[in-house]
Amino acid sequence: MKETFCKNCIHFCQHYRLEGLWFVPVRCGHCTGPHGTVRKPDSPGCERFCSAVAGENVVPFPGPRLKKK
């Protein structure tokens, strides 16, 4: 069963705080959707959920466009 939590979504941006020389994740983040909704990592995914797990929902990168001579 796939976990549809915000922390597993490609649209979720985790927030961090600086402790000494280290960035530590905090229990807060935001969605990169049109309204930039504040979300927690363990919130249930919304209708925009797209898995960030490797091999799931992968769109291949087309690579550089080569000019034809």
PDB file of N, CA, C and O in Angstrom:
ATOM      1  N   MET A   1       0.844  -1.193   0.000  1.00  0.00           N
ATOM      2  CA  MET A   1       0.000   0.000   0.000  1.00  0.00           C
ATOM      3  C   MET A   1       0.883   1.248   0.000  1.00  0.00           C
ATOM      4  O   MET A   1       1.817   1.366   0.794  1.00  0.00           O
ATOM      5  N   LYS A   2       0.576   2.154  -0.885  1.00  0.00           N
ATOM      6  CA  LYS A   2       1.351   3.379  -1.009  1.00  0.00           C
ATOM      7  C   LYS A   2       0.897   4.387   0.051  1.00  0.00           C
ATOM      8  O   LYS A   2      -0.299   4.607   0.242  1.00  0.00           O
ATOM      9  N   GLU A   3       1.875   4.995   0.738  1.00  0.00           N
ATOM     10  CA  GLU A   3       1.555   6.008   1.745  1.00  0.00           C
ATOM     11  C   GLU A   3       1.388   7.351   1.062  1.00  0.00           C
ATOM     12  O   GLU A   3       2.328   7.859   0.451  1.00  0.00           O
ATOM     13  N   THR A   4       0.208   7.925   1.160  1.00  0.00           N
ATOM     14  CA  THR A   4      -0.055   9.211   0.518  1.00  0.00           C
ATOM     15  C   THR A   4      -0.011  10.335   1.559  1.00  0.00           C
ATOM     16  O   THR A   4      -1.010  11.005   1.821  1.00  0.00           O
ATOM     17  N   PHE A   5       1.168  10.517   2.138  1.00  0.00           N
ATOM     18  CA  PHE A   5       1.392  11.613   3.069  1.00  0.00           C
ATOM     19  C   PHE A   5       2.150  12.710   2.334  1.00  0.00           C
ATOM     20  O   PHE A   5       2.831  12.450   1.342  1.00  0.00           O
ATOM     21  N   CYS A   6       2.026  13.929   2.825  1.00  0.00           N
ATOM     22  CA  CYS A   6       2.704  15.063   2.185  1.00  0.00           C
ATOM     23  C   CYS A   6       4.206  14.851   2.068  1.00  0.00           C
ATOM     24  O   CYS A   6       4.804  15.252   1.069  1.00  0.00           O
ATOM     25  N   LYS A   7       4.831  14.227   3.067  1.00  0.00           N
ATOM     26  CA  LYS A   7       6.288  14.025   3.026  1.00  0.00           C
ATOM     27  C   LYS A   7       6.713  13.143   1.858  1.00  0.00           C
ATOM     28  O   LYS A   7       7.884  13.164   1.478  1.00  0.00           O
ATOM     29  N   ASN A   8       5.792  12.365   1.274  1.00  0.00           N
ATOM     30  CA  ASN A   8       6.098  11.490   0.147  1.00  0.00           C
ATOM     31  C   ASN A   8       5.697  12.112  -1.191  1.00  0.00           C
ATOM     32  O   ASN A   8       5.783  11.454  -2.228  1.00  0.00           O
ATOM     33  N   CYS A   9       5.264  13.361  -1.176  1.00  0.00           N
ATOM     34  CA  CYS A   9       4.786  14.024  -2.391  1.00  0.00           C
ATOM     35  C   CYS A   9       5.889  14.883  -3.006  1.00  0.00           C
ATOM     36  O   CYS A   9       6.677  15.509  -2.298  1.00  0.00           O
ATOM     37  N   ILE A  10       5.928  14.898  -4.315  1.00  0.00           N
ATOM     38  CA  ILE A  10       6.941  15.682  -5.032  1.00  0.00           C
ATOM     39  C   ILE A  10       6.684  17.191  -4.887  1.00  0.00           C
ATOM     40  O   ILE A  10       7.597  17.990  -5.096  1.00  0.00           O
ATOM     41  N   HIS A  11       5.475  17.581  -4.537  1.00  0.00           N
ATOM     42  CA  HIS A  11       5.114  19.000  -4.408  1.00  0.00           C
ATOM     43  C   HIS A  11       5.370  19.560  -3.002  1.00  0.00           C
ATOM     44  O   HIS A  11       5.170  20.752  -2.768  1.00  0.00           O
ATOM     45  N   PHE A  12       5.810  18.712  -2.070  1.00  0.00           N
ATOM     46  CA  PHE A  12       6.015  19.140  -0.679  1.00  0.00           C
ATOM     47  C   PHE A  12       7.428  19.673  -0.489  1.00  0.00           C
ATOM     48  O   PHE A  12       8.394  19.025  -0.890  1.00  0.00           O
ATOM     49  N   CYS A  13       7.557  20.847   0.119  1.00  0.00           N
ATOM     50  CA  CYS A  13       8.856  21.436   0.449  1.00  0.00           C
ATOM     51  C   CYS A  13       9.006  21.470   1.966  1.00  0.00           C
ATOM     52  O   CYS A  13       8.273  22.168   2.667  1.00  0.00           O
ATOM     53  N   GLN A  14       9.960  20.709   2.447  1.00  0.00           N
ATOM     54  CA  GLN A  14      10.230  20.614   3.881  1.00  0.00           C
ATOM     55  C   GLN A  14      10.894  21.900   4.366  1.00  0.00           C
ATOM     56  O   GLN A  14      11.717  22.474   3.653  1.00  0.00           O
ATOM     57  N   HIS A  15      10.548  22.360   5.573  1.00  0.00           N
ATOM     58  CA  HIS A  15      11.206  23.505   6.191  1.00  0.00           C
ATOM     59  C   HIS A  15      12.265  22.999   7.164  1.00  0.00           C
ATOM     60  O   HIS A  15      12.115  21.926   7.748  1.00  0.00           O
ATOM     61  N   TYR A  16      13.340  23.775   7.340  1.00  0.00           N
ATOM     62  CA  TYR A  16      14.463  23.403   8.204  1.00  0.00           C
ATOM     63  C   TYR A  16      14.833  24.570   9.102  1.00  0.00           C
ATOM     64  O   TYR A  16      14.473  25.715   8.830  1.00  0.00           O
ATOM     65  N   ARG A  17      15.559  24.269  10.182  1.00  0.00           N
ATOM     66  CA  ARG A  17      16.137  25.317  11.029  1.00  0.00           C
ATOM     67  C   ARG A  17      17.625  25.027  11.160  1.00  0.00           C
ATOM     68  O   ARG A  17      18.056  23.882  11.020  1.00  0.00           O
ATOM     69  N   LEU A  18      18.398  26.053  11.424  1.00  0.00           N
ATOM     70  CA  LEU A  18      19.844  25.930  11.525  1.00  0.00           C
ATOM     71  C   LEU A  18      20.240  25.757  12.985  1.00  0.00           C
ATOM     72  O   LEU A  18      19.924  26.603  13.822  1.00  0.00           O
ATOM     73  N   GLU A  19      20.933  24.657  13.293  1.00  0.00           N
ATOM     74  CA  GLU A  19      21.467  24.414  14.638  1.00  0.00           C
ATOM     75  C   GLU A  19      22.976  24.235  14.501  1.00  0.00           C
ATOM     76  O   GLU A  19      23.452  23.184  14.073  1.00  0.00           O
ATOM     77  N   GLY A  20      23.709  25.260  14.865  1.00  0.00           N
ATOM     78  CA  GLY A  20      25.158  25.211  14.701  1.00  0.00           C
ATOM     79  C   GLY A  20      25.498  25.180  13.217  1.00  0.00           C
ATOM     80  O   GLY A  20      25.229  26.140  12.496  1.00  0.00           O
ATOM     81  N   LEU A  21      26.085  24.085  12.762  1.00  0.00           N
ATOM     82  CA  LEU A  21      26.440  23.932  11.353  1.00  0.00           C
ATOM     83  C   LEU A  21      25.490  23.005  10.605  1.00  0.00           C
ATOM     84  O   LEU A  21      25.737  22.689   9.441  1.00  0.00           O
ATOM     85  N   TRP A  22      24.422  22.565  11.238  1.00  0.00           N
ATOM     86  CA  TRP A  22      23.518  21.573  10.659  1.00  0.00           C
ATOM     87  C   TRP A  22      22.127  22.138  10.432  1.00  0.00           C
ATOM     88  O   TRP A  22      21.628  22.927  11.235  1.00  0.00           O
ATOM     89  N   PHE A  23      21.498  21.727   9.321  1.00  0.00           N
ATOM     90  CA  PHE A  23      20.103  22.043   9.072  1.00  0.00           C
ATOM     91  C   PHE A  23      19.271  20.873   9.573  1.00  0.00           C
ATOM     92  O   PHE A  23      19.488  19.729   9.172  1.00  0.00           O
ATOM     93  N   VAL A  24      18.322  21.163  10.448  1.00  0.00           N
ATOM     94  CA  VAL A  24      17.488  20.142  11.069  1.00  0.00           C
ATOM     95  C   VAL A  24      16.049  20.322  10.572  1.00  0.00           C
ATOM     96  O   VAL A  24      15.513  21.429  10.635  1.00  0.00           O
ATOM     97  N   PRO A  25      15.412  19.240  10.076  1.00  0.00           N
ATOM     98  CA  PRO A  25      14.028  19.385   9.613  1.00  0.00           C
ATOM     99  C   PRO A  25      13.083  19.664  10.775  1.00  0.00           C
ATOM    100  O   PRO A  25      13.215  19.079  11.850  1.00  0.00           O
ATOM    101  N   VAL A  26      12.140  20.554  10.552  1.00  0.00           N
ATOM    102  CA  VAL A  26      11.099  20.845  11.535  1.00  0.00           C
ATOM    103  C   VAL A  26       9.788  20.246  11.034  1.00  0.00           C
ATOM    104  O   VAL A  26       9.682  19.883   9.862  1.00  0.00           O
ATOM    105  N   ARG A  27       8.796  20.139  11.906  1.00  0.00           N
ATOM    106  CA  ARG A  27       7.531  19.507  11.541  1.00  0.00           C
ATOM    107  C   ARG A  27       6.610  20.520  10.849  1.00  0.00           C
ATOM    108  O   ARG A  27       5.501  20.806  11.302  1.00  0.00           O
ATOM    109  N   CYS A  28       7.116  21.043   9.744  1.00  0.00           N
ATOM    110  CA  CYS A  28       6.370  22.036   8.981  1.00  0.00           C
ATOM    111  C   CYS A  28       6.935  22.078   7.567  1.00  0.00           C
ATOM    112  O   CYS A  28       8.090  21.717   7.341  1.00  0.00           O
ATOM    113  N   GLY A  29       6.128  22.512   6.633  1.00  0.00           N
ATOM    114  CA  GLY A  29       6.545  22.660   5.252  1.00  0.00           C
ATOM    115  C   GLY A  29       5.443  23.358   4.480  1.00  0.00           C
ATOM    116  O   GLY A  29       4.511  23.906   5.069  1.00  0.00           O
ATOM    117  N   HIS A  30       5.551  23.336   3.159  1.00  0.00           N
ATOM    118  CA  HIS A  30       4.489  23.917   2.358  1.00  0.00           C
ATOM    119  C   HIS A  30       4.369  23.177   1.034  1.00  0.00           C
ATOM    120  O   HIS A  30       5.296  22.507   0.582  1.00  0.00           O
ATOM    121  N   CYS A  31       3.202  23.322   0.434  1.00  0.00           N
ATOM    122  CA  CYS A  31       2.913  22.726  -0.861  1.00  0.00           C
ATOM    123  C   CYS A  31       3.267  23.745  -1.938  1.00  0.00           C
ATOM    124  O   CYS A  31       3.043  24.943  -1.764  1.00  0.00           O
ATOM    125  N   THR A  32       3.825  23.263  -3.057  1.00  0.00           N
ATOM    126  CA  THR A  32       4.177  24.179  -4.137  1.00  0.00           C
ATOM    127  C   THR A  32       2.999  24.451  -5.056  1.00  0.00           C
ATOM    128  O   THR A  32       3.172  24.966  -6.160  1.00  0.00           O
ATOM    129  N   GLY A  33       1.812  24.107  -4.605  1.00  0.00           N
ATOM    130  CA  GLY A  33       0.594  24.346  -5.379  1.00  0.00           C
ATOM    131  C   GLY A  33       0.325  25.828  -5.551  1.00  0.00           C
ATOM    132  O   GLY A  33       1.095  26.663  -5.077  1.00  0.00           O
ATOM    133  N   PRO A  34      -0.761  26.154  -6.225  1.00  0.00           N
ATOM    134  CA  PRO A  34      -1.052  27.551  -6.538  1.00  0.00           C
ATOM    135  C   PRO A  34      -1.230  28.458  -5.319  1.00  0.00           C
ATOM    136  O   PRO A  34      -1.012  29.665  -5.421  1.00  0.00           O
ATOM    137  N   HIS A  35      -1.620  27.906  -4.179  1.00  0.00           N
ATOM    138  CA  HIS A  35      -1.861  28.743  -3.010  1.00  0.00           C
ATOM    139  C   HIS A  35      -0.764  28.620  -1.958  1.00  0.00           C
ATOM    140  O   HIS A  35      -0.806  29.337  -0.959  1.00  0.00           O
ATOM    141  N   GLY A  36       0.223  27.729  -2.149  1.00  0.00           N
ATOM    142  CA  GLY A  36       1.328  27.578  -1.205  1.00  0.00           C
ATOM    143  C   GLY A  36       0.862  27.215   0.188  1.00  0.00           C
ATOM    144  O   GLY A  36       1.318  27.813   1.162  1.00  0.00           O
ATOM    145  N   THR A  37      -0.027  26.261   0.306  1.00  0.00           N
ATOM    146  CA  THR A  37      -0.627  25.878   1.570  1.00  0.00           C
ATOM    147  C   THR A  37       0.410  25.351   2.553  1.00  0.00           C
ATOM    148  O   THR A  37       1.261  24.541   2.185  1.00  0.00           O
ATOM    149  N   VAL A  38       0.342  25.806   3.802  1.00  0.00           N
ATOM    150  CA  VAL A  38       1.220  25.294   4.855  1.00  0.00           C
ATOM    151  C   VAL A  38       0.737  23.891   5.204  1.00  0.00           C
ATOM    152  O   VAL A  38      -0.446  23.683   5.472  1.00  0.00           O
ATOM    153  N   ARG A  39       1.666  22.924   5.198  1.00  0.00           N
ATOM    154  CA  ARG A  39       1.324  21.528   5.450  1.00  0.00           C
ATOM    155  C   ARG A  39       2.322  20.921   6.429  1.00  0.00           C
ATOM    156  O   ARG A  39       3.448  21.403   6.554  1.00  0.00           O
ATOM    157  N   LYS A  40       1.912  19.876   7.113  1.00  0.00           N
ATOM    158  CA  LYS A  40       2.802  19.094   7.960  1.00  0.00           C
ATOM    159  C   LYS A  40       3.201  17.839   7.192  1.00  0.00           C
ATOM    160  O   LYS A  40       2.412  17.345   6.387  1.00  0.00           O
ATOM    161  N   PRO A  41       4.408  17.305   7.416  1.00  0.00           N
ATOM    162  CA  PRO A  41       4.861  16.139   6.663  1.00  0.00           C
ATOM    163  C   PRO A  41       3.946  14.926   6.781  1.00  0.00           C
ATOM    164  O   PRO A  41       3.841  14.138   5.842  1.00  0.00           O
ATOM    165  N   ASP A  42       3.281  14.767   7.928  1.00  0.00           N
ATOM    166  CA  ASP A  42       2.424  13.606   8.124  1.00  0.00           C
ATOM    167  C   ASP A  42       0.953  13.880   7.815  1.00  0.00           C
ATOM    168  O   ASP A  42       0.088  13.083   8.179  1.00  0.00           O
ATOM    169  N   SER A  43       0.660  14.998   7.147  1.00  0.00           N
ATOM    170  CA  SER A  43      -0.710  15.292   6.711  1.00  0.00           C
ATOM    171  C   SER A  43      -1.072  14.360   5.558  1.00  0.00           C
ATOM    172  O   SER A  43      -0.203  13.991   4.768  1.00  0.00           O
ATOM    173  N   PRO A  44      -2.346  13.976   5.451  1.00  0.00           N
ATOM    174  CA  PRO A  44      -2.741  13.139   4.312  1.00  0.00           C
ATOM    175  C   PRO A  44      -2.603  13.920   3.009  1.00  0.00           C
ATOM    176  O   PRO A  44      -2.872  15.120   2.959  1.00  0.00           O
ATOM    177  N   GLY A  45      -2.181  13.226   1.963  1.00  0.00           N
ATOM    178  CA  GLY A  45      -1.991  13.868   0.663  1.00  0.00           C
ATOM    179  C   GLY A  45      -3.306  14.385   0.083  1.00  0.00           C
ATOM    180  O   GLY A  45      -4.376  13.841   0.358  1.00  0.00           O
ATOM    181  N   CYS A  46      -3.210  15.427  -0.710  1.00  0.00           N
ATOM    182  CA  CYS A  46      -4.396  16.023  -1.335  1.00  0.00           C
ATOM    183  C   CYS A  46      -4.585  15.451  -2.743  1.00  0.00           C
ATOM    184  O   CYS A  46      -3.917  14.487  -3.117  1.00  0.00           O
ATOM    185  N   GLU A  47      -5.479  16.032  -3.509  1.00  0.00           N
ATOM    186  CA  GLU A  47      -5.763  15.542  -4.864  1.00  0.00           C
ATOM    187  C   GLU A  47      -4.599  15.774  -5.817  1.00  0.00           C
ATOM    188  O   GLU A  47      -4.557  15.173  -6.890  1.00  0.00           O
ATOM    189  N   ARG A  48      -3.646  16.640  -5.445  1.00  0.00           N
ATOM    190  CA  ARG A  48      -2.460  16.895  -6.284  1.00  0.00           C
ATOM    191  C   ARG A  48      -1.325  15.930  -5.982  1.00  0.00           C
ATOM    192  O   ARG A  48      -0.253  16.057  -6.572  1.00  0.00           O
ATOM    193  N   PHE A  49      -1.521  14.971  -5.084  1.00  0.00           N
ATOM    194  CA  PHE A  49      -0.453  14.073  -4.656  1.00  0.00           C
ATOM    195  C   PHE A  49       0.193  13.373  -5.843  1.00  0.00           C
ATOM    196  O   PHE A  49      -0.485  12.789  -6.689  1.00  0.00           O
ATOM    197  N   CYS A  50       1.523  13.445  -5.886  1.00  0.00           N
ATOM    198  CA  CYS A  50       2.316  12.767  -6.909  1.00  0.00           C
ATOM    199  C   CYS A  50       3.544  12.210  -6.192  1.00  0.00           C
ATOM    200  O   CYS A  50       4.352  12.972  -5.663  1.00  0.00           O
ATOM    201  N   SER A  51       3.683  10.907  -6.173  1.00  0.00           N
ATOM    202  CA  SER A  51       4.715  10.237  -5.392  1.00  0.00           C
ATOM    203  C   SER A  51       6.120  10.695  -5.775  1.00  0.00           C
ATOM    204  O   SER A  51       6.452  10.808  -6.955  1.00  0.00           O
ATOM    205  N   ALA A  52       6.937  10.956  -4.754  1.00  0.00           N
ATOM    206  CA  ALA A  52       8.332  11.334  -4.966  1.00  0.00           C
ATOM    207  C   ALA A  52       9.250  10.123  -4.830  1.00  0.00           C
ATOM    208  O   ALA A  52      10.471  10.257  -4.917  1.00  0.00           O
ATOM    209  N   VAL A  53       8.666   8.936  -4.616  1.00  0.00           N
ATOM    210  CA  VAL A  53       9.444   7.706  -4.474  1.00  0.00           C
ATOM    211  C   VAL A  53       9.969   7.307  -5.853  1.00  0.00           C
ATOM    212  O   VAL A  53       9.233   7.339  -6.839  1.00  0.00           O
ATOM    213  N   ALA A  54      11.241   6.934  -5.913  1.00  0.00           N
ATOM    214  CA  ALA A  54      11.860   6.561  -7.186  1.00  0.00           C
ATOM    215  C   ALA A  54      11.095   5.417  -7.843  1.00  0.00           C
ATOM    216  O   ALA A  54      10.760   4.425  -7.196  1.00  0.00           O
ATOM    217  N   GLY A  55      10.827   5.570  -9.127  1.00  0.00           N
ATOM    218  CA  GLY A  55      10.144   4.533  -9.884  1.00  0.00           C
ATOM    219  C   GLY A  55       8.641   4.685  -9.948  1.00  0.00           C
ATOM    220  O   GLY A  55       7.984   3.961 -10.697  1.00  0.00           O
ATOM    221  N   GLU A  56       8.081   5.598  -9.190  1.00  0.00           N
ATOM    222  CA  GLU A  56       6.638   5.821  -9.211  1.00  0.00           C
ATOM    223  C   GLU A  56       6.351   7.184  -9.826  1.00  0.00           C
ATOM    224  O   GLU A  56       6.996   8.171  -9.472  1.00  0.00           O
ATOM    225  N   ASN A  57       5.409   7.245 -10.724  1.00  0.00           N
ATOM    226  CA  ASN A  57       4.997   8.495 -11.370  1.00  0.00           C
ATOM    227  C   ASN A  57       6.176   9.199 -12.034  1.00  0.00           C
ATOM    228  O   ASN A  57       6.249  10.428 -12.014  1.00  0.00           O
ATOM    229  N   VAL A  58       7.084   8.452 -12.612  1.00  0.00           N
ATOM    230  CA  VAL A  58       8.283   9.033 -13.213  1.00  0.00           C
ATOM    231  C   VAL A  58       7.985   9.495 -14.631  1.00  0.00           C
ATOM    232  O   VAL A  58       7.452   8.746 -15.450  1.00  0.00           O
ATOM    233  N   VAL A  59       8.338  10.735 -14.900  1.00  0.00           N
ATOM    234  CA  VAL A  59       8.227  11.278 -16.247  1.00  0.00           C
ATOM    235  C   VAL A  59       9.646  11.406 -16.772  1.00  0.00           C
ATOM    236  O   VAL A  59      10.437  12.159 -16.203  1.00  0.00           O
ATOM    237  N   PRO A  60       9.994  10.698 -17.837  1.00  0.00           N
ATOM    238  CA  PRO A  60      11.379  10.745 -18.310  1.00  0.00           C
ATOM    239  C   PRO A  60      11.756  12.135 -18.806  1.00  0.00           C
ATOM    240  O   PRO A  60      10.973  12.813 -19.472  1.00  0.00           O
ATOM    241  N   PHE A  61      12.973  12.540 -18.464  1.00  0.00           N
ATOM    242  CA  PHE A  61      13.479  13.834 -18.905  1.00  0.00           C
ATOM    243  C   PHE A  61      13.809  13.738 -20.390  1.00  0.00           C
ATOM    244  O   PHE A  61      14.524  12.823 -20.799  1.00  0.00           O
ATOM    245  N   PRO A  62      13.307  14.659 -21.203  1.00  0.00           N
ATOM    246  CA  PRO A  62      13.516  14.544 -22.646  1.00  0.00           C
ATOM    247  C   PRO A  62      14.953  14.787 -23.079  1.00  0.00           C
ATOM    248  O   PRO A  62      15.324  14.418 -24.193  1.00  0.00           O
ATOM    249  N   GLY A  63      15.767  15.394 -22.233  1.00  0.00           N
ATOM    250  CA  GLY A  63      17.153  15.665 -22.593  1.00  0.00           C
ATOM    251  C   GLY A  63      17.250  16.907 -23.473  1.00  0.00           C
ATOM    252  O   GLY A  63      16.236  17.519 -23.808  1.00  0.00           O
ATOM    253  N   PRO A  64      18.457  17.270 -23.839  1.00  0.00           N
ATOM    254  CA  PRO A  64      18.631  18.478 -24.657  1.00  0.00           C
ATOM    255  C   PRO A  64      18.076  18.283 -26.063  1.00  0.00           C
ATOM    256  O   PRO A  64      18.161  17.200 -26.643  1.00  0.00           O
ATOM    257  N   ARG A  65      17.525  19.326 -26.576  1.00  0.00           N
ATOM    258  CA  ARG A  65      17.002  19.275 -27.942  1.00  0.00           C
ATOM    259  C   ARG A  65      18.167  19.501 -28.903  1.00  0.00           C
ATOM    260  O   ARG A  65      18.874  20.506 -28.818  1.00  0.00           O
ATOM    261  N   LEU A  66      18.350  18.573 -29.794  1.00  0.00           N
ATOM    262  CA  LEU A  66      19.439  18.677 -30.759  1.00  0.00           C
ATOM    263  C   LEU A  66      18.926  19.325 -32.035  1.00  0.00           C
ATOM    264  O   LEU A  66      17.858  18.984 -32.542  1.00  0.00           O
ATOM    265  N   LYS A  67      19.707  20.259 -32.538  1.00  0.00           N
ATOM    266  CA  LYS A  67      19.319  20.924 -33.787  1.00  0.00           C
ATOM    267  C   LYS A  67      19.657  20.018 -34.956  1.00  0.00           C
ATOM    268  O   LYS A  67      20.737  19.433 -35.022  1.00  0.00           O
ATOM    269  N   LYS A  68      18.723  19.918 -35.860  1.00  0.00           N
ATOM    270  CA  LYS A  68      18.964  19.125 -37.063  1.00  0.00           C
ATOM    271  C   LYS A  68      19.707  19.988 -38.071  1.00  0.00           C
ATOM    272  O   LYS A  68      19.409  21.172 -38.231  1.00  0.00           O
ATOM    273  N   LYS A  69      20.675  19.382 -38.748  1.00  0.00           N
ATOM    274  CA  LYS A  69      21.462  20.135 -39.726  1.00  0.00           C
ATOM    275  C   LYS A  69      20.888  19.948 -41.111  1.00  0.00           C
ATOM    276  O   LYS A  69      21.412  20.504 -42.076  1.00  0.00           O
TER     277      LYS A  69
END
